[in-house]
Amino acid sequence: MKKVQSSLTKLRNLLDITVFKILLFVLLGVILFLAMFSNVKPEKLDISLFSVAEQTIRSPITIEDKESTEKKKKEAGDQVKDVYVLRKEIAQNRVDLITSVFDSVIEVKEEVKEKRDEDNKVNTSVEEVKQEVSETSPSDMLTMLKGKLTENVTKEISDPVLSQLLQANKDELSIAKDLTVTAINNVMSTRIPADEVENAKKKLEEELKYTSLALNLKSAVIDLGRYAITQNEFYDPVATEELRQQSVESVEPVKILQGQIIVEETQLINREVYRQLELVGMLDNENSMQPFIGLALIISIVMAALYYYFYEMNVPIDKKQSYLLLFSLIFVLLILLMKGISLFQEIDYSEIGYVFPAALGAMLIKILIDERLAILLTIIMAICGSIIFNEGVTGTLHITVGIYIICSGLAGILFLSKQNQRSKILQAGLFVSAVNLVVILSLLLLRNGQYAPVEYAFYFVVAFLSGITSAVLTIGLLPFFEAGFGILSTMRLIELSNPNHPLLRKILTEAPGTYHHSVMVANLAESACEAIGANGLLARVGCYYHDIGKTKRPQFFIENQMNIENPHDRLPPQTSKNIIIAHATDGAEMLRKYKMPREIVDIAEQHHGTTLLKYFFHKAKQNGLEIQEADYRYPGPKAQTKETAIIGIADSVEAAVRSMSHPTTEQIEGLVRSIISDRLQDGQLNECDLTLKELQTVADTLCETLKGIFHSRIEYPEMTKQKVKRA
């Protein structure tokens, strides 16, 4: 063990140099990289087109299949039908056209009539009238009508049709007009594509066929209506393209998902399967560096987070280096254990990752260092576990194992937050096992798969083993880490505070007054330390042992002089001084003999610092001795930590207040502040990092605690009588 501690001391000294500290993190990163190298190394498949797959092949990555996506988009675009729009204004235009034809016919007839009436007024003889009428022949009327119509209309409507209209009287034309316009509206109110124009014309013809018009006029009206019927539904290229674009954009990209089966065992590798294998990089990936770059980046982030955490850790340098070495050792141990367990996946134990003692590292770091670092380690282990236990599918992440490790580690940390006894570690393991069972059950249910009872039993057994193994290994490894690194854990402190400890029993039996004094000082020091954020538990336990040296000569200390004469009354000041001063060095030697933690030894050795034994110093001067003040001071060293300094103040305060008879609140406050002021002026606090603000808080806390201890009590009649008798 001494050789181990010597080696660790050398390593700690090296870590004081920044370069070696960085090298340590680089070494941890290299170990991580080597452990996960095979899990991210791309798998090279020796397969050919139209061969039979010898194994089920899954995709190592999620990637878009652009060829399939484009094919799907093309199909979606092709399925979009052309957009045709109904132009309702065409129907109105054709109605207006036919209406204008009828109006033109009526106008021609009215013009002929007006001209005839004018001629009748001028020409009185019958022969002249007949001659004038005969001058406006049907051909002239037809010519007049064509003059009122457009060239396109006259080309499309035959002369016989126009002639028949001119031969009809005004009433017949009005009826024919209404029937024709109505029929045109009815037919053209529906869509008439190019290939349905003839059918629409036949429909109009059928509608006009059964009207009451004269046969010749009916025939003319039908021809006129057929001319009016035309296409009113037309292809819209802009709307068609917009609809086609919307359909294409709505197509979701075709993706090959990570872990998706590309080809199953014994299945033929056709061109499509071969193309997908090539797409995910499983045919020619021997020289791919991307997975290794990704792994290196993840490891860099993890190492940077750890470096920053230890850089910002607010503990003494030597303790920080010990913590760093301890963490590194536990970290490497966990990675190697995880990698070793993952090798069983190759023999068809794909879910063997659940047996990993996920709470082991979290509980060790929680007990030995602190809770925040334990949580950080749990997260890192979850990341590493999801890569290492990836079921042999390179490039994938086993997310369920990562979730399992996080939940298991946090369960162990939470249980030990308030349970610091070593005996509680096994209970923590049982608690972790219970959490593991619930987590695995929830993950199985989330998969929505069908599992046999044997499979459920397997999962539950490995979950239980994970929790119990974590506890057993924690209990087994804890003493080695505590002894090897000299770490005083919370659990170790609580064990040292047990009254059955041999040294505490020694104080209790051999120096009961000192024991009572130590307990009182412990109460004062713990409350003061906690008030400023120092380690209150360390202060309490240190107080229990700080006067262990008095057990060598208990009767020479006033708290143990019950009903006996003070031996210092018969001794010269020099001898008394040596006896009193020796209790600090004697106590430190006894604690070292019992291999007590260094922090406890330091408290026993430093709690008086280099203070002056004022009583014996002044007594020696009164005796006329030529002495030096340094001869009547404790050898020190001065308090190096906040806890030791506060214990020294609390020790003096408790002894001083106990010597007072019925101290008042004002007397207690004055005494406390006077002692702190003396220590400050004497330079006893120069080597610890207590601030003036913290000293003020310590003074206030000590005063409050002392007021609670030395509060005034009601004097009962019998107590008064006893005092009178004594007087």
Salt bridges, closest charged atoms under 4 A:
ASP65 OD2 - ARG275 NH2 2.65
GLU67 OE2 - ARG275 NE 3.82
ASP78 OD2 - LYS74 NZ 3.10
ASP82 OD1 - ARG244 NH2 3.80
GLU89 OE2 - ARG87 NE 3.06
ASP103 OD1 - LYS177 NZ 3.09
GLU107 OE1 - LYS148 NZ 3.63
GLU110 OE2 - LYS170 NZ 3.48
GLU111 OE2 - LYS148 NZ 2.88
GLU151 OE2 - LYS155 NZ 3.37
ASP159 OD1 - LYS146 NZ 2.60
GLU198 OE2 - ARG226 NH2 3.00
GLU205 OE1 - ARG226 NH1 3.22
GLU206 OE2 - LYS209 NZ 3.19
GLU233 OE2 - ARG191 NH1 2.91
GLU241 OE1 - ARG244 NH1 3.80
GLU272 OE2 - ARG275 NH2 2.67
ASP318 OD2 - ARG598 NH2 3.62
GLU351 OE1 - HIS398 NE2 3.51
GLU351 OE2 - ARG447 NH1 3.92
GLU391 OE2 - HIS398 NE2 3.33
GLU482 OE1 - ARG422 NH2 3.12
GLU495 OE2 - ARG422 NE 2.62
GLU510 OE2 - LYS506 NZ 3.23
GLU526 OE1 - ARG540 NE 2.62
ASP547 OD2 - HIS517 NE2 3.43
ASP547 OD2 - HIS546 NE2 3.02
ASP547 OD2 - LYS550 NZ 3.14
ASP547 OD1 - HIS583 NE2 3.24
ASP547 OD1 - HIS607 NE2 3.41
GLU559 OE2 - LYS550 NZ 2.89
GLU565 OE1 - ARG570 NH1 3.80
ASP586 OD1 - LYS552 NZ 3.82
ASP586 OD2 - ARG553 NH1 3.45
GLU599 OE2 - LYS319 NZ 3.99
ASP602 OD2 - ARG598 NH1 3.38
GLU605 OE1 - ARG592 NH2 3.22
GLU629 OE2 - ARG633 NH2 2.77
ASP651 OD1 - HIS517 NE2 2.60
ASP651 OD1 - HIS546 NE2 3.55
ASP651 OD2 - HIS607 NE2 3.89
ASP651 OD2 - HIS608 NE2 3.65
GLU654 OE1 - HIS517 ND1 2.60
GLU654 OE2 - ARG658 NE 3.08
GLU669 OE2 - LYS707 NZ 2.97
ASP682 OD2 - ARG633 NH1 2.99
GLU694 OE2 - LYS642 NZ 2.87
ASP700 OD1 - ARG673 NH2 2.80
GLU704 OE2 - LYS707 NZ 3.72
GLU715 OE2 - LYS723 NZ 2.75
